[in-house]
Amino acid sequence: ITIGYRGSYTIGREAQADAKFRRVARITVCGKTALAKEVFGETLNESRDPDRPPERYTARYYLKFNFLEQAFDRLSEAGFRMAACSSTGTCAFAPEQGGPADDKIWTSYTEYVFCRD
């Protein structure tokens, strides 16, 4: 099972300590349908792929909560361990969004891969 999320934050001049972080908007789930349902149960939102057969894979599910720790706890309780993670990031200046000229908006996408023996 792969867990993914997008995040963003703003850092002012010279990486000041007052960085503004946005909460995780949506945690996506990629994996075999039956396995995702086993781990996440009623907290799995299947609205984007409602008729997926249990033996098939999907990358269209997401969780009804937005706390990564809660997703990790459920995976751990089901016998999964983290096997890998990956993150990418991009940066853009923010003046067009009405921010100070020196502010930069960083966006990232992070994935965590879990497996069970």
C-alpha positions in Angstrom: 0.0 0.0 0.0 1.3 3.4 -0.9 0.2 6.5 1.0 0.7 9.9 -0.6 -0.1 13.6 0.1 0.6 17.1 -1.2 1.7 19.8 1.0 2.8 23.5 0.8 4.3 26.1 2.9 5.7 29.7 2.7 9.1 30.8 3.9 10.0 34.4 4.1 13.3 36.1 3.7 16.4 34.1 4.8 14.2 31.2 6.1 12.8 33.0 9.0 11.4 30.9 11.8 7.8 32.0 11.1 7.2 29.6 8.1 3.5 29.2 7.4 2.5 25.6 6.9 -0.8 24.4 5.4 -2.5 21.3 6.7 -2.5 18.1 4.7 -5.6 18.4 2.5 -6.0 14.8 1.4 -4.2 11.5 2.0 -4.3 9.3 -1.1 -4.2 5.5 -1.0 -2.8 3.3 -3.8 -2.9 -0.5 -3.6 -5.1 -3.6 -4.0 -8.7 -2.7 -3.3 -9.4 -5.6 -0.8 -6.2 -4.8 1.2 -7.0 -1.1 1.4 -10.5 -1.9 2.7 -9.0 -4.3 5.2 -6.6 -1.7 6.6 -8.7 1.4 6.5 -12.3 0.1 6.7 -15.0 2.8 6.8 -12.4 5.6 6.7 -11.5 4.8 3.1 -13.3 7.1 0.7 -14.1 5.1 -2.5 -16.2 7.7 -4.2 -13.6 8.2 -7.0 -13.5 4.5 -7.9 -16.7 2.9 -6.3 -17.0 -0.3 -8.3 -13.5 -1.5 -8.2 -13.3 -5.3 -7.9 -11.4 -6.5 -4.7 -8.6 -8.2 -6.6 -7.8 -5.1 -8.7 -5.4 -2.2 -7.9 -6.4 1.4 -7.7 -4.7 4.8 -7.1 -8.0 6.7 -6.7 -8.9 6.2 -3.1 -8.3 8.6 -0.3 -8.8 8.7 3.4 -11.7 10.5 5.2 -9.2 11.9 7.8 -6.1 14.0 7.2 -3.6 12.9 9.9 -0.7 10.9 8.6 0.0 9.4 12.0 -3.5 7.9 12.0 -2.8 6.2 8.7 0.5 4.9 9.8 -1.0 3.5 13.0 -3.6 1.6 11.1 -1.0 0.2 8.8 1.2 -0.8 11.7 -1.8 -2.5 13.5 -2.4 -4.5 10.3 1.2 -5.8 10.2 2.6 -3.4 7.7 6.0 -1.7 7.9 7.4 1.2 6.0 9.6 0.0 3.1 10.4 3.3 1.4 9.5 6.9 1.1 10.0 9.6 -1.5 9.4 13.3 -1.7 9.7 16.0 -4.4 9.4 19.7 -4.1 9.1 22.8 -6.2 9.4 26.5 -5.3 7.8 29.6 -6.7 7.9 33.3 -5.7 4.6 34.5 -4.2 4.2 38.2 -5.2 1.3 37.3 -7.6 -0.6 35.9 -4.6 -0.4 39.2 -2.7 2.5 38.1 -0.5 5.7 40.0 0.1 8.1 40.1 -2.8 10.7 37.9 -1.0 8.3 35.1 0.1 8.5 31.8 -1.7 5.8 29.1 -1.8 7.1 25.6 -1.6 4.9 22.6 -2.7 5.8 19.0 -2.2 4.5 15.6 -2.9 5.4 12.7 -0.6 4.8 9.0 -0.8 5.3 6.3 1.8 5.4 2.6 0.6 4.3 0.0 3.1 4.6 -3.8 2.8 3.5 -6.8 4.9 5.5 -10.0 5.0 
